């Protein structure tokens, strides 16, 4: 398995991972229902009504976010998917209307559209395309489940969870598709998105091509584009562009792996990456060695470490670090009623190329559901930090927790809480935001995945 594929499975929303990014009322169960459904074709994957309370504040008055509200709204998710032996495809659209009792200006319609296609083009060739676009308010970004939360909630076996974290093989092509096909391109973290203002439009996309020379050696090439901007009337040019400038780039590399045993994999990867936006252009060479092992029948561990060297073709402000160490680790646990997934990543650039420097992300997701029980609980934590770019630094964290009760086979009641704290400095300008919100939802999923 190539190293970039592992990073996209875990960091994809993970380094991003605060993973989350879209739809106010699009609950974790909607995502699990969509990803876990075995039926193809078009269908309704979730609908809900919700109400709650939110509070947000920013030290910069120009953001206009110092407010509290009782919130309410409704949402629906529809999608199409097709899975076969050689090709898997999916499209998911979510629309949400949200309002607030004391601020009618916050009443708005938000939407997200995502697609993903992966195909075996020839015996040794594979290709994939993924893209997403969203136009949402800050309140609508908060309740999007993290990528690891979806992974931890899918009804998969321990071996399939291990394969999703890069150790071992999937039990079937179908399980591989629902576990690794995220349905979106790079998920843009709320930690960064929140700094743009009260309403944000963002987009991302990626295309990749892989070649398996043998079972141990593979090559890949990919290209990406991403960006975002503030859609509110109170934001200045600075807050519109510095956190998510229009960025494009690509990467190419190879991965060699060797199974020491049925439970242990080792290998190394070499990647060349290019990224460019209005503030910075860079070429980064990364070399990584990795180790993965299933520890018994419930635990799996994967770790990697190496170094990167970056050449800057453009640096409008300051000076960025050229040589640095990189590494990371992922941990998974699955027992009868509990699933835990955790990831740490240190890299020279974030997943979408917005800033080359020192980027770290830490993410943890936990899910509890006893077979036959109508109650499930879930929680997640994410922290992201960007530094040593020469012009931009961002740090923040997000925590979420909730519980869901099945009222019938197709209806459920969910209560959730989210807290977000994000701060940044662009040149000599500081920015920051804190937000917390609680929400209760009554949902309906006619194609709900079995728990």
Number of C-alpha atoms within 10 A of each C-alpha: 24 23 25 22 18 17 18 20 22 27 29 27 27 33 33 31 33 35 28 25 29 31 30 28 35 28 22 20 24 28 27 23 23 28 25 25 16 15 13 14 10 14 16 20 28 27 24 24 18 20 19 18 17 19 17 21 18 20 15 13 10 12 22 15 19 15 13 18 17 17 22 20 20 21 23 23 26 18 20 18 22 15 20 12 11 13 17 20 21 24 21 23 20 24 22 23 20 22 20 20 14 12 13 9 9 18 16 16 17 23 22 23 21 22 23 23 21 21 18 16 15 10 9 13 16 18 19 20 21 24 23 24 23 23 23 26 27 24 24 25 25 27 26 23 28 29 28 29 31 23 28 27 25 23 17 18 16 20 20 20 30 26 21 22 29 28 26 22 15 20 13 10 16 15 21 16 20 21 23 19 22 24 24 26 27 29 31 28 25 27 32 21 23 26 26 30 25 23 23 23 20 23 24 24 23 22 19 18 19 22 18 18 11 9 11 14 18 21 20 22 19 19 18 23 21 26 22 24 24 25 18 16 10 13 18 14 9 11 19 19 16 21 24 25 19 20 22 21 20 20 19 19 21 22 23 20 20 15 16 12 9 10 15 18 20 19 21 20 23 20 20 18 20 22 25 23 20 14 17 22 22 22 18 20 19 21 19 20 19 21 20 25 23 22 13 8 11 17 18 27 21 22 19 21 18 18 16 20 16 22 15 18 12 13 17 11 14 11 13 21 17 17 16 16 16 20 18 20 19 22 20 25 21 23 14 12 12 17 24 24 23 24 25 22 24 21 24 30 23 22 22 27 27 24 32 30 26 21 24 23 25 24 31 25 27 24 24 20 18 14 11 7 11 15 17 20 19 22 21 24 23 29 25 26 22 23 21 18 22 20 21 23 21 21 20 22 21 26 19 23 18 19 17 21 16 15 14 10 14 14 17 19 18 22 18 20 20 21 20 21 20 24 21 22 17 17 12 7 9 13 17 21 23 22 23 20 22 20 21 21 23 19 26 23 21 15 19 22 21 11 17
